[in-house]
Amino acid sequence: MTRAELQQKLMELPVDERLDIAQTLWDSATPQPEIPALTDEQKALLSERRAAFLADPAACHPWEEVKARILARL
């Protein structure tokens, strides 16, 4: 199948399917940043913080509240 034939077939698809294909092609063409693996120290810290939260959820504050306190100091 030539490029022109493929393009013609693609244009016959419904718009939502064409958009889905276009998004898939776009995603495959753009470089994706590699997410580094967590170190053992980072995993341990996350485990500690999770355990602290589970032990006393009331001691934690929602992000919106923390962010507001930080911004109020600026």
Secondary structure, DSSP 8 states (H G I E B T S, - for coil): --HHHHHHHHHTS-HHHHHHHHHHHHHHHS---------HHHHHHHHHHHHHHHH-GGG---HHHHHHHHHHH-
